[in-house]
């Protein structure tokens, strides 16, 4: 009987079944970290591409001098600020789930204050205007990898020259 217990004990000491399970757990956790990091990086690229598309779409719309409420006149009365608001709203709506910080700046030309003031100015006819958006992305998995920053800030912009749409008072 003593000999049987001694053989059984030596078999348990040499058994590698538990070691394989531990190795598998380590390998699977590293594999899952890599897979989810790839998804995180892909979503980060998607966020930047979405922001670029939103800014480009808003700039194309803004070139023509249009606004969201053209019946009350985009170029006369109190509706002139509507043109700037329309550009900002287009960037926000085309950004889908993202919430960017949007600025519209008249870079060159007369930059009439009728279309905004300070750094937010949609510019008048023939003015050079820049639509910019910034978005701060906080990755889920990449932040767990040593040496990677906790957030990434995307800055996208589009510069365009306004068409010669009707000026204020016309």
C-alpha positions as CSV (number, residue, x, y, z in Angstrom):
1,X,0.0,0.0,0.0
2,X,2.8,2.4,0.8
3,X,4.4,1.6,-2.5
4,X,1.2,2.5,-4.3
5,X,0.9,5.9,-2.6
6,X,4.5,6.7,-3.4
7,X,4.0,6.0,-7.1
8,X,0.8,8.0,-7.1
9,X,2.7,11.0,-5.5
10,X,5.5,10.8,-8.1
11,X,2.9,10.8,-10.9
12,X,1.3,14.0,-9.6
13,X,4.6,15.8,-9.3
14,X,5.5,14.9,-12.9
15,X,2.0,15.7,-14.3
16,X,2.2,18.7,-16.9
17,X,-1.6,19.1,-17.5
18,X,-1.9,22.2,-15.3
19,X,1.2,23.8,-16.8
20,X,-0.4,23.7,-20.2
21,X,-3.4,25.5,-18.9
22,X,-1.3,28.2,-17.3
23,X,0.7,28.7,-20.6
24,X,-2.6,28.8,-22.5
25,X,-3.9,31.5,-20.2
26,X,-0.9,33.7,-20.7
27,X,-0.9,33.2,-24.5
28,X,-4.6,33.9,-24.8
29,X,-4.4,37.1,-22.7
30,X,-1.6,38.5,-24.8
31,X,-3.5,37.5,-28.0
32,X,-6.6,39.2,-26.8
33,X,-4.7,42.3,-25.9
34,X,-3.2,42.4,-29.4
35,X,-6.6,41.8,-31.1
36,X,-8.4,44.4,-29.1
37,X,-5.6,46.9,-29.7
38,X,-6.0,46.4,-33.4
39,X,-9.7,47.1,-33.1
40,X,-8.9,50.2,-31.0
41,X,-6.3,51.4,-33.6
42,X,-8.8,50.8,-36.4
43,X,-11.5,52.8,-34.6
44,X,-9.0,55.6,-34.2
45,X,-8.3,55.7,-37.9
46,X,-12.0,55.6,-38.5
47,X,-12.5,58.6,-36.2
48,X,-9.9,60.7,-38.1
49,X,-11.3,59.7,-41.5
50,X,-14.8,60.6,-40.3
51,X,-13.6,64.0,-39.1
52,X,-11.9,64.7,-42.4
53,X,-15.0,63.9,-44.3
54,X,-17.2,66.1,-42.0
55,X,-14.9,69.1,-42.4
56,X,-14.6,68.6,-46.2
57,X,-18.4,68.3,-46.6
58,X,-19.1,71.4,-44.5
59,X,-16.5,73.4,-46.5
60,X,-18.0,72.3,-49.8
61,X,-21.4,73.5,-48.6
62,X,-20.0,76.8,-47.2
63,X,-18.2,77.8,-50.4
64,X,-21.6,78.6,-52.0
65,X,-22.7,81.0,-49.2
66,X,-25.7,78.8,-48.3
67,X,-27.3,78.6,-44.9
68,X,-29.8,76.3,-43.3
69,X,-32.7,78.9,-43.4
70,X,-32.4,80.6,-46.8
71,X,-36.0,81.8,-46.9
72,X,-35.2,84.5,-44.3
73,X,-32.1,85.5,-46.3
74,X,-28.6,84.4,-45.6
75,X,-27.2,87.8,-46.5
76,X,-29.5,90.3,-44.9
77,X,-31.2,91.1,-41.6
78,X,-30.4,89.2,-38.5
79,X,-29.9,85.8,-40.3
80,X,-26.2,86.4,-41.3
81,X,-25.0,84.4,-38.3
82,X,-27.0,81.5,-39.5
83,X,-24.4,80.8,-42.2
84,X,-21.7,80.3,-39.6
85,X,-24.0,78.2,-37.5
86,X,-24.8,76.0,-40.5
87,X,-21.2,75.3,-41.2
88,X,-20.6,74.3,-37.5
89,X,-23.7,72.1,-37.5
90,X,-22.8,70.4,-40.7
91,X,-19.4,69.4,-39.2
92,X,-21.1,68.2,-36.1
93,X,-23.8,66.2,-37.8
94,X,-21.4,64.5,-40.3
95,X,-19.1,63.6,-37.4
96,X,-21.8,61.1,-36.2
97,X,-20.8,59.7,-32.8
98,X,-17.9,62.1,-32.3
99,X,-18.2,65.6,-30.7
100,X,-15.5,67.8,-32.3
101,X,-14.6,71.3,-31.4
102,X,-15.3,73.3,-34.6
103,X,-13.8,76.7,-35.6
104,X,-14.5,78.6,-38.8
105,X,-11.9,81.3,-39.5
106,X,-11.7,83.9,-42.2
107,X,-8.0,83.8,-43.2
108,X,-7.8,86.3,-46.0
109,X,-10.0,88.9,-47.6
110,X,-12.4,91.6,-46.2
111,X,-13.6,89.1,-43.5
112,X,-16.8,91.1,-42.9
113,X,-18.0,90.9,-39.3
114,X,-21.5,90.3,-40.7
115,X,-20.6,86.6,-41.0
116,X,-19.2,86.2,-37.5
117,X,-16.7,87.8,-35.3
118,X,-13.3,87.0,-33.9
119,X,-12.0,83.6,-34.7
120,X,-15.4,82.4,-35.8
121,X,-16.1,84.1,-39.1
122,X,-17.6,82.4,-42.2
123,X,-16.2,85.2,-44.5
124,X,-17.8,87.1,-47.2
125,X,-17.8,86.7,-51.0
126,X,-14.3,85.9,-52.3
127,X,-12.7,85.5,-48.8
128,X,-10.4,82.7,-47.9
129,X,-11.9,80.6,-45.1
130,X,-10.7,77.7,-43.0
131,X,-12.9,75.2,-41.3
132,X,-11.2,73.2,-38.6
133,X,-12.2,70.5,-36.2
134,X,-10.4,68.9,-33.2
135,X,-11.4,65.7,-31.5
136,X,-9.8,64.1,-28.4
137,X,-9.9,60.3,-28.7
138,X,-9.3,58.1,-25.6
139,X,-8.3,54.6,-26.6
140,X,-9.6,51.7,-24.5
141,X,-6.8,49.2,-25.0
142,X,-3.9,51.2,-26.3
143,X,-3.7,53.1,-23.1
144,X,-2.8,49.8,-21.3
145,X,0.3,49.4,-23.4
146,X,3.4,51.0,-21.7
147,X,4.7,54.0,-23.5
148,X,1.5,55.0,-25.4
149,X,-0.2,58.3,-24.6
150,X,-3.6,58.1,-22.8
151,X,-5.3,60.3,-25.4
152,X,-4.9,61.3,-29.1
153,X,-6.0,64.7,-30.4
154,X,-7.0,64.9,-34.1
155,X,-6.8,68.2,-35.9
156,X,-8.3,68.3,-39.4
157,X,-9.0,71.4,-41.5
158,X,-10.1,72.5,-45.0
159,X,-9.3,75.8,-46.5
160,X,-11.4,77.2,-49.3
161,X,-12.2,80.5,-51.2
162,X,-15.9,81.5,-51.0
163,X,-17.7,81.9,-54.3
164,X,-18.9,85.4,-55.2
165,X,-22.3,84.9,-53.6
166,X,-24.5,88.0,-53.0
167,X,-23.1,90.3,-50.4
168,X,-25.0,91.7,-47.4
169,X,-27.8,94.1,-48.4
170,X,-28.5,92.7,-51.8
